[in-house]
Amino acid sequence: MNKLTSPPLRTHDDVLIALAKAIDIPDHLFEKATSRYEAIGKHLEESSLSQYDPKISPQGSMLLGTVIRPLDDAEEFDIDLVCKLEADKKTFTQQGLKASVGEEIKAYAKANAMQNPPEEGKRCWTLVYSKDDKFHMDILPALPDQSTFRTFLENKGHWHAASQAHVVDHAIAITDQEDKDYETVSEDWPVSNPKGFAIWFNSKHSQEMERRKNLRVNEGVYMKVDDVPDHKVKTPLQRAIQLLKRHRDSMYKGSDDAPISVIITTLAAHSYQGEQSLSAALKTILMNMEQHIENRGREKWVQNPVNPEENFADKWPKHPEREEAFYTWLAAAQRDFGRFMNGPISSPPDLFKSAMTQTTYSKVANRITTVAAAAVATSLKAETEAYEETGRDHQPWVS
Amino acid sequence: MGILKNSSLEEQYNQARRACALLQPDLDCTLSEDCVVLEGTFHVPSTDPQLAALGPIASFEIRLELYLGHPHSEPKLFETGGAFPHDPDHHVNPDGSCCFGVWEVLFAERPQMTVADLLDGPIRSYFYGHHHLKCEGNWPFGELKHGAAGLIQSYARFLGCAEDPLIIKSLIVLLSRKWKRDRHLCPCGSGSRLRDCCRVHLDAVPMKIHYKKVRPLFTRLKDYFE
């Protein structure tokens, strides 16, 4: 094993980071996926839709830097994209937009001799690449929707949210086969704002992201902070979300009851307090995420931070088993990460290993090493000084 | 970390459960009629990440009782594994509870003390102290005197004044707004007005502490001085 790329793991943090890296999308796949969707973007720019200035951009975990590997290594990464056309809702019906984008994606697949034709989903087109590529792309056709969305927020009395131009300006109208107006010309389209959500999410860890980018510059890897690509730096918030999603996946294995990623991501981002280490971030997040679920009457709310009218937990009243599954998962995650972070790294609890999956765990296990026991015997002085530095040096008393 | 102020016992239980899961996974958390009980093995982790990777540096069997209104009410801590003698020299009260510090001072220093703060702060420090005592024969951060003298010591450090019961009492009276500044008699009992008597001593100590912080001190002090 190359010592430069795989240094020994000596602390809980080292192990957690190594696990998060093991489930992350590898750099070469990230770059390959980026060049593939940029190629689709180029095709669209030169297609029959060129008059609408089509743009392809990542959304969801690809945009947030929280992509994780599927449980089964043989499965593909899921790359979520938005294809936005500069047109209005009088130009297209939802069905028309979906079909127009679909035609061009089909043409792209044909021109590139792709084996499988794009598949139509409820909202997106799925482009399946060859097995070697290890990813597929879900492309969501969309139109800009900032003015309708701003008016909607104002009408609902969300003046502050409506005034956040840097967020609202990214609102999009999307298509949905199950929408009542799917086939008719209408102003009433489903709305989404993945880029606005990413702006909010990034604001929650921007300081730590900046600090980490500066470190890379100081290490001489890059000339200046702006040169550091976002995907080359991961904050404890992003790593914690990756680990929590993996824990969820291994617990629910694709069940419909599994807590959805956007709920985990939103609650984690709300809870994160700028911790610089992954173990500290995980403790804070797992300790606090429950407190960011609001009780509104009988309904639980996980509010979309960029659309106060949207409840990410809106399925819970109809499917109480999903609400129960969320709390069951959270308690299990607290237990499993808590036990790992408080025990010796050389013998983690079996529950933790299976939560991370044995195959992933085995990728990092052989790198775990600990300091010599002799170091412990001489550590009391340093330990006492550390207590004094952290203000834990309380004096006992007796009444 | 959530604030426990004014929370119901059930909320306290939920916060304690989360804190235990993440910080002390071998403590069981249960809800009884009048308190939340944390019982089991308390681990003292090392602050050095590489040593923490070996596991806890010491472990103790404990029972911690958190009463309604925590942190406004004082928690009770018991060592249940017989790891050290239960006597004043090992900072164990006559009722068998462990004395990990003067609660009202700990609370005044950190009014929003959560269960996690308590486990990771004074209780961890107390058991680390015992581990140090066992290994090195002394308390790592020193210890407060027993009884009222220790209380005076602790109050004086918190208030930033001399270890003089009269000054402390007067200062707390002042800070607790139990008097009207210009008409109040001096608490030293001389019969003179404060401004004509001990005011000069009191002016020498910091006056920026919020009166809410010293209220619990005032309450305990009354028990000792009246």
Interface residues (C-beta under 8 A of the other chain):
Chain A: R10 T11 H12 D13 K283 T284 L286 M287 N288 E290 Q291 A331 Q334 R335 F337 G338 R339 M341 N342 G343 P344 I345 S346 T370 V371 A373 A375 V376 S379 L380 A382 E383 T384 A386 Y387 E388 T390 R392 D393 H394 Q395 P396 W397 V398 S399
Chain B: M1 G2 N14 R18 A19 C20 A21 L22 L23 Q24 P25 H43 P45 S46 T47 D48 P49 Q50 L51 A52 A53 L54 G55 P56 I57 P88 H91 V92 N93 C98 C99 F100 G101 V102 L106 A116 D120 G121 P122 R124 S125 Y126 Y128 G129 H132 C135 E136 W139 P140 F141 G142 E143 L144 K145 H146 G147 G150 L151 S154
